[in-house]
Amino acid sequence: MGFLKDPYAFICIFQTVLSSTNYRFILFTAGYEPLESIVRSISTTEASFELKNCSDDCVPLCNGRLLCFFGSRVDNFNT
């Protein structure tokens, strides 16, 4: 995710696409803190009722049509 220079603009693109289509997306933030903070700030302004149905590491945006999953997964191939 290091190539992502403006996480807010990235999320705005999703919001624009979702407002004019019937698509749904899943976004994995991969532990990229700037993207996670933008997603969390947008989710608090939307105040969606769907937040009650998701865990702490998943936030729905755009009326539940964009699911954002937080964190990163570390694989251990030596076991």
N, CA, C and O of each residue as an XYZ file, in Angstrom:
316
protein
N       0.812     -1.193      0.000
C       0.000      0.000      0.000
C       0.856      1.258      0.000
O       0.307      2.359     -0.003
N       2.153      1.139      0.003
C       3.008      2.300      0.040
C       2.849      3.224     -1.152
O       3.239      4.390     -1.085
N       2.282      2.724     -2.242
C       2.093      3.550     -3.427
C       0.928      4.512     -3.267
O       0.795      5.446     -4.059
N       0.091      4.312     -2.276
C      -1.113      5.108     -2.090
C      -0.750      6.444     -1.447
O      -0.417      6.492     -0.263
N      -0.813      7.518     -2.213
C      -0.385      8.819     -1.709
C      -1.501      9.580     -1.008
O      -1.236     10.351     -0.085
N      -2.750      9.375     -1.433
C      -3.874     10.095     -0.848
C      -5.001      9.117     -0.534
O      -5.864      8.878     -1.378
N      -5.002      8.549      0.672
C      -6.021      7.557      1.022
C      -7.444      8.109      0.962
O      -8.376      7.380      0.625
N      -7.617      9.388      1.285
C      -8.957      9.973      1.231
C      -9.488      9.984     -0.200
O     -10.651      9.654     -0.430
N      -8.655     10.358     -1.154
C      -9.075     10.351     -2.558
C      -9.387      8.933     -3.018
O     -10.305      8.726     -3.811
N      -8.639      7.969     -2.534
C      -8.868      6.564     -2.865
C     -10.255      6.123     -2.400
O     -10.980      5.470     -3.151
N     -10.629      6.473     -1.171
C     -11.951      6.127     -0.653
C     -13.038      6.898     -1.399
O     -14.118      6.361     -1.646
N     -12.764      8.141     -1.757
C     -13.746      8.931     -2.510
C     -14.056      8.302     -3.861
O     -15.187      8.385     -4.339
N     -13.069      7.678     -4.476
C     -13.312      6.980     -5.739
C     -14.294      5.839     -5.517
O     -15.224      5.664     -6.304
N     -14.102      5.067     -4.462
C     -15.055      3.998     -4.138
C     -16.449      4.567     -3.905
O     -17.431      4.019     -4.407
N     -16.548      5.661     -3.148
C     -17.847      6.256     -2.859
C     -18.538      6.727     -4.137
O     -19.751      6.573     -4.278
N     -17.781      7.293     -5.057
C     -18.354      7.753     -6.315
C     -18.855      6.589     -7.153
O     -19.957      6.639     -7.700
N     -18.054      5.549     -7.252
C     -18.458      4.365     -8.022
C     -19.692      3.726     -7.403
O     -20.622      3.350     -8.117
N     -19.709      3.599     -6.087
C     -20.826      2.941     -5.418
C     -22.107      3.765     -5.462
O     -23.202      3.207     -5.386
N     -21.987      5.072     -5.584
C     -23.187      5.910     -5.659
C     -23.855      5.836     -7.026
O     -25.025      6.194     -7.166
N     -23.123      5.376     -8.032
C     -23.698      5.336     -9.381
C     -23.828      3.923     -9.947
O     -24.237      3.760    -11.097
N     -23.491      2.901     -9.163
C     -23.585      1.518     -9.631
C     -24.207      0.646     -8.546
O     -24.548      1.128     -7.466
N     -24.346     -0.616     -8.841
C     -24.827     -1.590     -7.862
C     -23.708     -2.496     -7.375
O     -23.972     -3.556     -6.808
N     -22.469     -2.092     -7.587
C     -21.330     -2.909     -7.182
C     -21.177     -2.930     -5.669
O     -21.710     -2.080     -4.956
N     -20.434     -3.924     -5.201
C     -20.013     -4.028     -3.802
C     -18.523     -4.325     -3.800
O     -18.013     -4.997     -4.697
N     -17.827     -3.821     -2.786
C     -16.385     -4.009     -2.708
C     -15.981     -4.451     -1.309
O     -16.657     -4.156     -0.324
N     -14.877     -5.156     -1.249
C     -14.211     -5.478      0.009
C     -12.819     -4.873     -0.068
O     -12.085     -5.101     -1.029
N     -12.464     -4.108      0.943
C     -11.166     -3.436      0.987
C     -10.390     -3.944      2.194
O     -10.875     -3.873      3.323
N      -9.202     -4.451      1.959
C      -8.296     -4.865      3.027
C      -7.229     -3.785      3.172
O      -6.505     -3.499      2.219
N      -7.125     -3.188      4.350
C      -6.180     -2.087      4.533
C      -4.746     -2.560      4.701
O      -3.818     -1.765      4.555
N      -4.547     -3.823      4.999
C      -3.211     -4.424      5.122
C      -2.336     -3.704      6.138
O      -1.114     -3.658      5.991
N      -2.958     -3.145      7.163
C      -2.191     -2.482      8.207
C      -1.642     -1.127      7.807
O      -0.805     -0.573      8.520
N      -2.090     -0.574      6.680
C      -1.608      0.731      6.216
C      -2.328      1.817      7.014
O      -3.490      2.125      6.748
N      -1.633      2.389      7.986
C      -2.234      3.290      8.962
C      -2.940      4.506      8.353
O      -4.035      4.832      8.813
N      -2.386      5.198      7.348
C      -3.116      6.337      6.784
C      -4.483      5.939      6.215
O      -5.458      6.675      6.366
N      -4.552      4.792      5.572
C      -5.828      4.331      5.024
C      -6.780      3.927      6.148
O      -7.970      4.237      6.086
N      -6.280      3.249      7.160
C      -7.125      2.841      8.284
C      -7.709      4.044      9.013
O      -8.880      4.027      9.394
N      -6.915      5.081      9.208
C      -7.424      6.253      9.926
C      -8.489      6.983      9.116
O      -9.459      7.482      9.687
N      -8.326      7.055      7.800
C      -9.347      7.685      6.953
C     -10.635      6.883      6.999
O     -11.717      7.455      7.131
N     -10.532      5.565      6.891
C     -11.724      4.713      6.926
C     -12.442      4.864      8.261
O     -13.669      4.965      8.295
N     -11.697      4.880      9.352
C     -12.322      5.025     10.677
C     -12.990      6.393     10.828
O     -14.073      6.488     11.405
N     -12.364      7.439     10.324
C     -12.968      8.767     10.447
C     -14.224      8.884      9.588
O     -15.199      9.509     10.005
N     -14.214      8.298      8.411
C     -15.411      8.320      7.563
C     -16.524      7.497      8.200
O     -17.692      7.881      8.143
N     -16.169      6.374      8.803
C     -17.196      5.515      9.403
C     -17.882      6.203     10.579
O     -19.070      5.978     10.811
N     -17.163      7.031     11.321
C     -17.802      7.733     12.437
C     -18.720      8.838     11.943
O     -19.708      9.148     12.607
N     -18.425      9.441     10.798
C     -19.303     10.480     10.267
C     -20.544      9.887      9.613
O     -21.596     10.527      9.600
N     -20.443      8.681      9.072
C     -21.617      8.047      8.470
C     -22.583      7.548      9.535
O     -23.790      7.507      9.299
N     -22.071      7.167     10.706
C     -22.887      6.680     11.825
C     -23.886      5.627     11.370
O     -25.087      5.737     11.618
N     -23.380      4.635     10.718
C     -24.225      3.583     10.161
C     -24.740      2.648     11.243
O     -24.025      2.321     12.190
N     -25.975      2.225     11.096
C     -26.538      1.247     12.026
C     -25.881     -0.112     11.852
O     -25.962     -0.959     12.742
N     -25.237     -0.326     10.725
C     -24.616     -1.610     10.432
C     -23.355     -1.845     11.255
O     -22.858     -2.970     11.312
N     -22.839     -0.815     11.884
C     -21.634     -0.981     12.694
C     -21.849     -1.984     13.820
O     -20.904     -2.640     14.257
N     -23.075     -2.105     14.287
C     -23.355     -3.041     15.372
C     -23.177     -4.483     14.928
O     -22.914     -5.358     15.753
N     -23.318     -4.738     13.639
C     -23.258     -6.100     13.123
C     -21.855     -6.545     12.740
O     -21.657     -7.710     12.396
N     -20.886     -5.653     12.790
C     -19.525     -5.986     12.372
C     -18.604     -6.048     13.585
O     -18.903     -5.509     14.651
N     -17.491     -6.714     13.391
C     -16.501     -6.801     14.460
C     -15.634     -5.550     14.465
O     -15.814     -4.658     13.637
N     -14.692     -5.491     15.405
C     -13.816     -4.327     15.514
C     -12.888     -4.178     14.322
O     -12.412     -3.077     14.046
N     -12.625     -5.257     13.619
C     -11.702     -5.180     12.486
C     -12.421     -5.079     11.147
O     -11.801     -5.269     10.101
N     -13.709     -4.784     11.163
C     -14.469     -4.612      9.923
C     -15.399     -3.413     10.072
O     -16.111     -3.288     11.069
N     -15.388     -2.530      9.071
C     -16.246     -1.353      9.087
C     -16.978     -1.265      7.751
O     -16.340     -1.277      6.698
N     -18.315     -1.177      7.780
C     -19.054     -0.983      6.528
C     -19.146      0.501      6.192
O     -19.384      1.331      7.069
N     -18.958      0.821      4.943
C     -19.143      2.181      4.445
C     -20.132      2.134      3.284
O     -20.433      1.060      2.762
N     -20.626      3.281      2.889
C     -21.511      3.400      1.718
C     -22.712      2.463      1.836
O     -22.986      1.678      0.929
N     -23.418      2.548      2.946
C     -24.602      1.715      3.192
C     -24.293      0.232      3.136
O     -25.114     -0.560      2.673
N     -23.121     -0.148      3.601
C     -22.744     -1.556      3.657
C     -22.244     -2.130      2.352
O     -22.016     -3.336      2.261
N     -22.067     -1.306      1.343
C     -21.613     -1.805      0.045
C     -20.099     -1.800     -0.089
O     -19.556     -2.357     -1.043
N     -19.419     -1.178      0.854
C     -17.957     -1.219      0.918
C     -17.574     -1.716      2.307
O     -17.759     -1.007      3.296
N     -17.047     -2.921      2.381
C     -16.606     -3.482      3.656
C     -15.101     -3.314      3.768
O     -14.350     -3.769      2.905
N     -14.668     -2.663      4.827
C     -13.246     -2.402      5.043
C     -12.756     -3.246      6.211
O     -13.280     -3.152      7.321
N     -11.756     -4.064      5.955
C     -11.157     -4.910      6.982
C      -9.794     -4.348      7.355
O      -8.985     -4.019      6.488
N      -9.549     -4.240      8.666
C      -8.314     -3.661      9.174
C      -7.294     -4.725      9.524
O      -7.610     -5.908      9.647
N      -6.056     -4.267      9.681
C      -4.987     -5.129     10.161
C      -4.213     -5.776      9.043
O      -4.506     -5.613      7.859
N      -3.222     -6.512      9.467
C      -2.395     -7.235      8.506
C      -2.192     -8.643      9.017
O      -2.340     -8.914     10.209
N      -1.858     -9.517      8.127
C      -1.649    -10.918      8.478
C      -0.195    -11.264      8.225
O       0.347    -11.000      7.152
N       0.416    -11.848      9.213
C       1.813    -12.253      9.079
C       1.842    -13.763      8.914
O       1.359    -14.501      9.772
N       2.403    -14.210      7.820
C       2.525    -15.648      7.577
C       3.859    -16.139      8.113
O       4.888    -15.485      7.947
N       3.829    -17.283      8.749
C       5.047    -17.892      9.254
C       5.252    -19.197      8.489
O       4.596    -20.201      8.766
N       6.155    -19.168      7.540
C       6.377    -20.324      6.685
C       7.372    -21.319      7.274
O       7.636    -22.355      6.663
N       7.922    -21.032      8.432
C       8.929    -21.900      9.032
C       8.335    -22.946      9.966
O       9.083    -23.697     10.590
N       7.026    -23.015     10.078
C       6.426    -23.998     10.990
C       5.959    -25.216     10.257
O       5.430    -26.142     10.872
